[in-house]
């Protein structure tokens, strides 16, 4: 839920290369210090925060994420995993937040031909997404919409996954309040008409487009 006090754990590395990625320092060009699982668990517990969000990069890429979630759940933490849903990993969490990537998410084919190809091959394993949904205590499917050209594919993905409208969240692409306001004029009513949930980019609203938010 928006506004819930949470401890964010951001893993490094990603198997996709979305052109709009807002965390290249975690996904494409990983930065930061190595931290052991035990140290991380202790830091989270000492924070006094119950809700933990595991994100990235792609948090299901490192196999150590399984152990991290097991240890945190053993201590009573509520865990949300934010994933593109492309990696088959048996992992326990309280909320699996899957964000499928549209055809339009691929990097430029001329500038990044190999990554354009890999991205397209990896971005939409429906069976893997269904497996992640089935093994999770709860789930949501979240789409970041860049334009009206994404809408047909969004509905195709929902149909293939076989999930109800109440589990679908739609978020506009945008890095400023003006861009978000403009997108909301057509995307919010479209979302409401289909019974989906509209999700604004509150980190942009509250802090602007900057790292660490």
N, C-alpha and C positions, 0 to 999 in steps of 0.2 A: 504494500500500500504506500502511495506517495506520502512522504513526510515521516515515515517510520524510521526511528533512530537505528542505523545499521552500521556494521563494521564491514567495509569493502576490502576484499582480497582480490588483487588484480594479478593474474598470472601472465607470463610473457610467452610470446610465440603464437602464431596463427597459421592455419592451413589454407586460408582464403586471403584475398587481397582486394577487398572492396574499395572502390575509388574514393568513397567518402569517409573512410575510416578516421575516427577522431582520436584514436590512441595509437599512432604509429610507434610511439616510444615503448609500447608494450607488444605490439603486433608485428611490425615490420623490422624495426630497429630496436630490439629489446634493451632497456636500460635498467639500472637499479642493482641493489646488492642481493646476493643469495641469502635466503633465510631458511633455516631448517623447519620441518613440519612441527617439531616439538616447541621450538621458540615461537612460531606463529600461533600455535594453539594457546600457549601461555599468555601471549600478548592480547589475544582476543578475550580470553577469560578474565584477565585483569582489567580490561576496559569496562566491564560491567554491562556490556551491550549484548542482548540476547540474539538479535537478528544479524545474520551474516550473509553477505552477498558475494558469491564467488563468480568473478567475471574475468575479462581478459583484454586483449588477446582472445584466445579460445581456451576456456578453463578445462575442457575435457581432453585437451591435447596431452598434458602431462599425466601419466598414470598415478602419480603421487596425490592427485586430487581425490582419489577414492579414499585413501587413508586419511587425508585431512578431513573429509566429510564424516567419516566414521568416528574419528576422535572428537569432533565438535558436537555431533549428535549425542555421543555418550555423555557429554557434559551439559546437555539440555539446550543447545543452541538451535534456533530455527534457521534453516539453510535454504537460500535461493540460489539457483545456478542459472546464469545468463549465458546461453550457448546458441550457436548457429545451427545446432542439431545435425552436424555432419559426421560425428564420431561415435561409434558404437562402444559405449562404456557402461558397464554395470556399476551404478553409483546411486547411493541413497541420498535423497534430499526432501525437503518439505514442499518446495515449489520449483518446478522445472520451467524456466522461461525460455522458450525456443523462438529464435528470430530468423526465419528462413530468408535467404537472400534472393532477390529478383534477378532476372536476366540483365537488367540495367545496372546491376551492381559491379559488373566486371571491370577491371582496369583497362585502359586503352590498349587495343591490340597492336598498334604500331609501336608504342613506347615499351610495352611489356608483353610481348607475344607469348612467351612461355607461361607467365602467370595468368594471362588471359585464358589460355587453354586449360591450365590446372584448375583455375577458379570455376570454370564452367563444368568441368568434370566432377568437382567435389560439392558444389553448392546445394544440391537438391536431392539427397538420398531419402526419399519418402519413408522407406522401410525403417531406416535408422531413427528418424523422427518419431515414428509410431512406437518403436520399441522404447524410446526414452519416455514417451508419454505414458505407456502402459506400466512402466516400473516405478513411476513417481507417485507420491502421495497426492499431489495436486500439480496442475500445470496451466500454462497460458501460452498462446501462440501470438507473438508480437511482430508486426510488420512496420518497417520504416518506409514510408511512401514518398518518393521523390517527385512524382507527377502522375497525371491521369493515365499514362501509358502502363503504370504498374497495376492498375485496378483489376483488369481481367485476369492477370496471372495470380493475383491475390486470391480471387474467388476459385480459381482452378486448384490452387494449393490446398485451400480449406476443404474442397470437395475430395481431393485425393487423401487427405489426412483423416477425413471423416469426423471432424470435431464440430461441436455446436457453436453457434454464433456467440454465445455468452463467454466462450473461452478465447475469443479473438480480440486482440487489442491493436489499434491502428494509431501510428505516430507519424507526424509530418517530418520530412527532412528539412533542416534549416539551422542556421548558425546565428540568427539574430531574431529579436522580437518581431521586427517588421516581416521577415520571411515566414515566421510561424503564424503571424496574424493573417497574412495573405493566403497561406495554405489552408487555414482553418475555415475560410469563407466557403470553400467548396468541399473540403475533405470531411469536416465535422458533420454536415448534413448527410453526406453520402454514407458515412459510418453509421449514423443513427438510423437511417432508413433500413439498414440490413441487420440491425440488432447487435452490431459490434460495439466494443468499448473504445472511446476516443481517449488517447493518452497524449497530453502535451509534453514538450521537452522542458520540464521544470528546472533542470539544471541550467539551461540557457536563460530562462526567465529570472532565476534567482541570482546567478553568478556571472552570466555572460559566457561567451565561448572561450573558456580558458581551461588549462590543464589543472587536474586535481579536483574537479567537481563532478 
